[in-house]
């Protein structure tokens, strides 16, 4: 939440969609009495992110000066 500036509800919705697509694995634990959620990028998620990065790089490279 701190890194994205999203509310918990918005972030939870995004995480659910990424998990449903098998892009991330969600690990929920507790640190003391506080819930702690960790996300792990799957191989499928890593590959999709690499494709996204390449496509975005191409978009920016194609912009005129």
C-alpha positions as CSV (number, residue, x, y, z in Angstrom):
1,X,0.0,0.0,0.0
2,X,2.8,2.4,0.9
3,X,4.6,1.8,-2.5
4,X,1.5,2.1,-4.7
5,X,-0.6,4.7,-2.9
6,X,-3.7,2.4,-3.5
7,X,-6.3,1.8,-0.9
8,X,-6.5,-1.6,0.7
9,X,-9.7,-2.4,-1.3
10,X,-8.1,-1.4,-4.6
11,X,-4.9,-3.2,-3.9
12,X,-6.8,-6.4,-2.9
13,X,-8.8,-6.3,-6.1
14,X,-5.6,-6.1,-8.2
15,X,-4.0,-8.9,-6.2
16,X,-7.0,-11.1,-6.6
17,X,-6.9,-10.7,-10.4
18,X,-3.1,-11.3,-10.6
19,X,-3.6,-14.4,-8.4
20,X,-6.5,-15.7,-10.6
21,X,-4.3,-15.3,-13.7
22,X,-1.5,-17.3,-11.9
23,X,0.9,-14.3,-12.1
24,X,1.4,-14.2,-8.3
25,X,1.2,-16.5,-5.3
26,X,-0.2,-15.0,-2.2
27,X,1.2,-16.0,1.3
28,X,-0.8,-14.7,4.3
29,X,0.8,-15.0,7.7
30,X,0.9,-13.0,11.0
31,X,3.7,-10.9,12.5
32,X,2.7,-10.9,16.1
33,X,-1.0,-10.1,16.0
34,X,-0.9,-8.2,12.7
35,X,-1.7,-9.8,9.3
36,X,1.2,-9.9,6.9
37,X,0.7,-10.6,3.1
38,X,3.6,-11.5,0.9
39,X,3.3,-11.9,-2.9
40,X,5.6,-14.1,-4.9
41,X,5.9,-13.7,-8.7
42,X,5.3,-17.0,-10.5
43,X,7.3,-18.1,-13.6
44,X,4.2,-17.2,-15.7
45,X,4.0,-13.8,-14.0
46,X,7.7,-13.1,-14.6
47,X,7.4,-14.0,-18.3
48,X,4.3,-11.8,-18.7
49,X,6.1,-8.9,-17.0
50,X,9.1,-9.3,-19.3
51,X,6.8,-9.1,-22.3
52,X,5.1,-6.0,-20.8
53,X,8.4,-4.3,-20.2
54,X,9.5,-5.0,-23.8
55,X,6.3,-3.6,-25.2
56,X,6.4,-0.5,-23.1
57,X,10.0,0.1,-24.0
58,X,9.0,-0.1,-27.7
59,X,6.2,2.4,-27.2
60,X,8.7,4.9,-25.6
61,X,11.4,4.2,-28.2
62,X,8.8,4.9,-31.0
63,X,7.9,8.3,-29.6
64,X,9.2,11.3,-31.6
65,X,11.8,13.5,-29.9
